[in-house]
Amino acid sequence: MEGSDAMQDLKATVWIGKQGLSESVISEVILQLERRHRVKVKWLRNADFDPQSLARSTRARLVMVRGRTAVLEEHKKG
């Protein structure tokens, strides 16, 4: 993903609420990474959430964080 234009073109498909990072969110991100290879995540202002934790939990690469939006990419095996 090159620059912010690519981030803007990607639609958010995962939203994190005030409950923060849950097992169901982690499972959903893993599923989406397998299908789409790249996932855009948004979270509420009052959510207890750390994008780095999500990347570690899903074994993904954190590509970009801007405000309350993050993009994760499937970690290439190899």
C-alpha positions, 0 to 999 in steps of 0.5 A: 500500500503506497501512501494515503491515497490507497488507504482512502480507497480501501473501505473499512470492513471492521469497526471496534466499539467501546468493548475494544479488542475481543476474540470475535474481532480478532477472528473476523480480522483473520478471516478477512485477511485470508479472503481480502489480504488487506483490512481497514479497521476503524474504532470509536474514540472511547474504545480501548484499542491498540492497533499494534495489539491487533496486528500481533494478535492476527499475525498481520503487518500494520501498514498505516495508522491515521487517527482512529483508522488502521490498515492491516495486511496479511503477513506474507509467509516465506 
